[in-house]
Amino acid sequence: MSYTDVTMVRIYLTEGDRLLDRVLGHLHDTERVMGVTVFRGTAGFGRSGKVHGAGIVDIAFDLPLVVEFFDTPERVEEVLGGIEGWLGPGHVVQWPARVNA
């Protein structure tokens, strides 16, 4: 089996940021990266310490979102250069990975 080196990226957002459509559209329509998945969390917190979560009784509209995508290391650098201005510090994590080709 052969493998291709890629970079995995996670972008941490909340629904309240209202950035999901913009980021997803950019990754899919403009950049056409190899793969994207969006996860909706049930609870989470970041640098601010504010917990974003859903209670059993109510539906929260400020839940955590994780946009995960991968592509070649070179493409990831190009893609992130186009969206970094939309995101605050500490919202992007990346690491090397391999995908079977």
Order of alpha helices (4+ residues) and beta strands (2+ residues): beta-alpha-beta-beta-beta-beta-alpha-beta
